[in-house]
Structures are given as C-alpha cells and as structure tokens.
Amino acid sequence: MQNPAAHENTGLQSQPPPEEQNYGATAAHVRQRPFASVSCLCWNGPAKGDYLVTAVLCYVNLINFMDWFIVPGILLDIQKYFKLSDGDTGLLQTVFIVCYMVAAPVFGYLSDRYNRKIILGAGIFFWSGVTLGSSFVSELYYWIFFISRGLVGIGTASYSTIAPTIIADLFEEGKRTTMLSIFYIFIPVGSGLGYVLAAGMADITGDWHWAFRVTPCMGGLALVLLILLVPHRTQRKTAAHRALSISGTIRVAPEKPGVQRTAKTTWCQDVVSLAKNWSFVWSSLGLTAMAFVTGALGVWVPLFLYRAQVVQGIVSPCLQEPCNSSNSLIFGGITIGTGILGVIAGAEAARRLRKINNKADPLICATSMFISALCLYTALMVAQANILSTFIFIAFGELFLSVNWAVVTDILLYVVTPRRQSTAIALQILVTHLLGDAGSPYLIGIIANAIQAKNVPSFQWSFWSMQYSFIVCAFVGVFGGVFFLLTSFYIEEDRKEAEKP
C-alpha cells in the first residue's frame, strides 16, 4: 500500500508506467538514473493501513491452519467412523498435502503476474465451501471425504503462497522480520486451535462432523475483510524501490536515455536461477526436514499418547466413536503455547545475533533442529513409563521447531531477488511438502502397519509399532540441522547477490 502523502507534491509526479506497476509479488526494479528533487510531504515508516492489512492476513492464516489440523484433532473418531487402518488414516493427510503442494507452484506463477487479491479471495471461498461440504459425507463414501481434503489443500495453497509476499511488500527489512514473526505465530496458534476446535465440538455435540462447520463461517468473514481492506496491489518498500525522503523532499530519478528496464524472465529461467542459489536450496531442504517432523507429529501424536495411556492403564480402550479427545485438547494447547513462545524467541534471537554474526539465521535454525530432535527422541523413550514426561519433552520439541518458522521465511526473502519471491515460495512449498509432510504421516502409518502385521495383535504392539515408527522423525530432524549448517556457508554471498539492482 503506497503512502497517500507521497502524491501531494507540487512538481513532477513519480508514477511508474503501467508495465512497471506491480500486479505480482514485487514491482520491476527502478531505472538507474540521476536524482531530481521534488517537494513532498512524507511519512516515515509503514502506514496504519499496512498494519490493518497484515492483521487481516494473520486472521486468514489462523483459519488456514485450523482447517489443516481439524482432522488430526478427531483422528480416532474419523478412523472408527470410516473403519480405516493406520496406513489409510495417514494417507488422509497425505492427500491433503499432495494437492496443496502441486497447486502451490501454479499459484506462485499466477501471483507473480496477476492480481493477488482476486486469487486470495477465490481461494478462501473455495476451501471454506469444500470444508463445509465435507461435514455431510456418509461413512459409506469415505473416498469423497478423501477427495474433499485434497480440494481443501488446493484452496489453501493459494493463500500460503501469496500472503508472505504481500507482507514483504508492505514493510522494510527490520520491520518485515517482526511482521512475518507475528504472521507465523498464527501457524502454531491456528494448528493448536484446530485440535481444540475439533475435540471441543465433538465433545459438545457428540458428533465430530460439527468440527467442519465452524471454520467456513470464519472464512466468510475473512473474505469480507479481504475485499474491504486489502489493496488490489502493493509496491515493494525497499531502498531500491522507494523514493528517498530528505528534509521534506523526495528525490525522484529522471529518465536516463539508453538504460533498459529489468527484463521479464520466464518461469523456467526463474527456476534455474533459484536452483543455483545454494542458500535457498539448503534452507529449503532444512525446512523439508522440519515439515517431515511436524507433519508426522501433527497427525499421530494424540493417537500415540492415547495408545501409551491404554498400555499404562490410564484410560480404557475406545471401541466406538465418539472417543475421549482430551489428548487432542492438551496437545492443541501445547502447540499454541510453544508456537507463540518459539516464534517470538526465534525472531528475537535472530534480531540480536545478526548484529554480531551475519550467519546467525541459519545457525539458529540448525541449533533448534538438533535440540528438537533430541527432545522428541527422549519423549518416545519415556512414553510407556511416564506420560507426564512425554508431554513435557514433546512440548520442548515443538518449542524448538517453532523457533524456525519466521526465520526460515526471512532467509528466503533476503537471499532471493524480489521479482522471484512468489515463485521461490511456491517451489519451496512444493519441495518441502513433497519430501516432508506429504509422505511422513503415511510413512509412519505404513511402518506401524508392517510392525503390527508381524506380531500378535495387542494394545502393547499397537503402541510399540507407533513408537518404533516415530523414531524416524528424530533422525530426520538431525538431517535438518545439517542442512541449515550448510546454508550458513553460502548465505552472505547469496544475500549480496539478491540485493543487486
């Protein structure tokens, strides 16, 4: 959103020609030309409307991730209702993620070239409608429920690809990190509320279907707010793209003959350029490991805790739905609390450590991944003996995972040139979900099924099968830490390259 005061000048107007106006993630680079002074009244810093737009995007992000984690919040009920095995149950989330990741590059391409507000609005309307429709699926048509989750994934891809680039347009670097941190707080908050909403509605109504009828109403309000408050286009506010305010004067660059505008590039050229950006490549692989772990934990932890409690004799086995959903409520609360603390801690650590080390961001991510992997492994080992200790170590594991959310995105935004950022985010979504949480819930379920098939059916082996399969996540977390360490070797050079005009 441009500063309205910037147009109250008495001399030459600084209005970019139509082909340089930004209808995608960022405007084309400004021409290189000498400066001419123009009188102007200017504001320093973001306008109030920019914060309002960010608030709307945060609200939609909340709904987005609530929809993601409604299913895991009532997974045991859904498993009983549709009579699904562990493998089929894991596949339910895999269908959602696969459709999400396949759609992401398409929306990345469109948002770099067309009006993002229209794309966002269509996506919100689509995924809210499909979510509502999925609440009426009969147990005889489980395949329709699978398809509906895939369609919801397509709708949410439109939002996750575009929203961070709008925030990047609205704020300069220092403020951008803070606003992205706030935006990404709503990932764990929305995820946790998804568990709470699902479990709460199932308890209150005695019917888990009602869990899918709340977020569509919230989506309707989000659509209204989007239409009323979010501008049709934004222009990137960086040193290279904004006019310079000096003593009430804006210095506007006049035309210099013979200087060409930045040429438009094809999607293939953008992909080749990103593949040569090692900071982007290694940080994306680190985020992939993080997605693998969070995807598996998000789907299976409540069920894993339930099986541990059954083995310990704390709860009775659930033979028909509705089942006890207290684990989903507790895990949802843990996800919200650790998510808020983790994102804030990560942003603050990055802000402080950048002053003394230019490689602080990837080093923070690497450290947090190593600690998280250790905590999760410990949680698995103590689960059969002490359920309270299990909750505590899972909480610490999630806390250190959440440290990375805003930091990883900020890495992308400053090592990738602005005109390729939506494409970069879309490709990162594709890779991280393809190799991460698209397969991890299904893989955990398949491994658990294979272990159970080789042993006599019992509640003890039902628990052990999931415990053993979960160990994969701890090792993947260690690999994620290694990938972030590799990012630190290239980040300074790639940042300088991205800042070139």
NORKA-V736882 format. One record per residue. N is the residue number from 0. PSI is psi in whole degrees, 0 to 359 (none if undefined). Layout:
N,PSI
N,PSI
This chain:
0,125
1,152
2,121
3,333
4,341
5,347
6,0
7,45
8,158
9,356
10,225
11,134
12,138
13,75
14,120
15,147
16,162
17,321
18,348
19,358
20,148
21,116
22,3
23,218
24,322
25,158
26,161
27,156
28,144
29,154
30,151
31,115
32,159
33,162
34,143
35,138
36,141
37,130
38,140
39,146
40,127
41,152
42,140
43,128
44,175
45,150
46,161
47,325
48,330
49,320
50,324
51,318
52,316
53,322
54,319
55,315
56,323
57,320
58,318
59,323
60,323
61,310
62,319
63,309
64,341
65,317
66,325
67,320
68,18
69,315
70,309
71,332
72,336
73,34
74,319
75,320
76,315
77,320
78,318
79,319
80,314
81,359
82,57
83,146
84,174
85,319
86,314
87,324
88,317
89,326
90,332
91,315
92,329
93,320
94,316
95,311
96,320
97,314
98,322
99,312
100,327
101,324
102,334
103,311
104,327
105,313
106,328
107,316
108,314
109,319
110,337
111,349
112,340
113,180
114,118
115,330
116,317
117,318
118,317
119,312
120,316
121,321
122,316
123,314
124,318
125,309
126,330
127,319
128,318
129,320
130,315
131,316
132,327
133,343
134,353
135,12
136,132
137,158
138,343
139,345
140,56
141,330
142,331
143,322
144,320
145,314
146,319
147,322
148,324
149,319
150,324
151,322
152,320
153,316
154,317
155,335
156,327
157,325
158,311
159,332
160,323
161,319
162,315
163,328
164,330
165,317
166,321
167,326
168,325
169,337
170,150
171,174
172,307
173,311
174,330
175,318
176,317
177,314
178,324
179,326
180,315
181,316
182,316
183,346
184,329
185,355
186,301
187,326
188,314
189,320
190,312
191,318
192,333
193,315
194,313
195,315
196,312
197,310
198,320
199,314
200,323
201,321
202,318
203,315
204,341
205,11
206,114
207,342
208,330
209,342
210,334
211,8
212,5
213,310
214,330
215,324
216,318
217,325
218,325
219,317
220,320
221,321
222,319
223,315
224,321
225,315
226,320
227,328
228,335
229,128
230,161
231,331
232,156
233,157
234,135
235,129
236,87
237,173
238,330
239,344
240,349
241,159
242,153
243,128
244,117
245,111
246,48
247,11
248,136
249,130
250,113
251,134
252,120
253,167
254,136
255,120
256,144
257,354
258,126
259,147
260,159
261,126
262,145
263,145
264,156
265,167
266,320
267,320
268,321
269,317
270,317
271,317
272,318
273,326
274,337
275,354
276,97
277,330
278,317
279,317
280,308
281,321
282,327
283,322
284,323
285,318
286,329
287,315
288,319
289,318
290,322
291,313
292,310
293,325
294,315
295,316
296,317
297,325
298,318
299,341
300,311
301,320
302,322
303,316
304,320
305,315
306,324
307,320
308,325
309,316
310,322
311,350
312,15
313,322
314,161
315,150
316,142
317,117
318,342
319,151
320,151
321,144
322,165
323,127
324,20
325,326
326,322
327,320
328,316
329,314
330,324
331,317
332,319
333,317
334,317
335,308
336,311
337,329
338,312
339,311
340,319
341,313
342,316
343,315
344,319
345,316
346,318
347,319
348,318
349,317
350,319
351,316
352,336
353,334
354,337
355,349
356,118
357,346
358,18
359,317
360,304
361,330
362,323
363,315
364,318
365,314
366,316
367,325
368,318
369,315
370,319
371,317
372,318
373,317
374,318
375,320
376,317
377,319
378,320
379,322
380,330
381,359
382,321
383,338
384,322
385,106
386,329
387,316
388,324
389,313
390,318
391,313
392,327
393,320
394,315
395,322
396,315
397,324
398,312
399,333
400,319
401,339
402,331
403,344
404,299
405,326
406,317
407,317
408,321
409,324
410,312
411,317
412,338
413,356
414,355
415,133
416,144
417,323
418,352
419,9
420,318
421,320
422,319
423,316
424,319
425,317
426,322
427,320
428,316
429,310
430,312
431,325
432,326
433,315
434,355
435,253
436,357
437,325
438,338
439,317
440,320
441,319
442,316
443,317
444,320
445,316
446,317
447,317
448,317
449,320
450,318
451,325
452,336
453,1
454,164
455,129
456,128
457,162
458,328
459,313
460,333
461,319
462,311
463,321
464,320
465,325
466,312
467,320
468,329
469,339
470,333
471,321
472,322
473,318
474,321
475,323
476,321
477,317
478,322
479,319
480,321
481,318
482,321
483,327
484,319
485,326
486,323
487,338
488,339
489,350
490,324
491,315
492,316
493,327
494,315
495,322
496,320
497,336
498,352
499,141
500,none
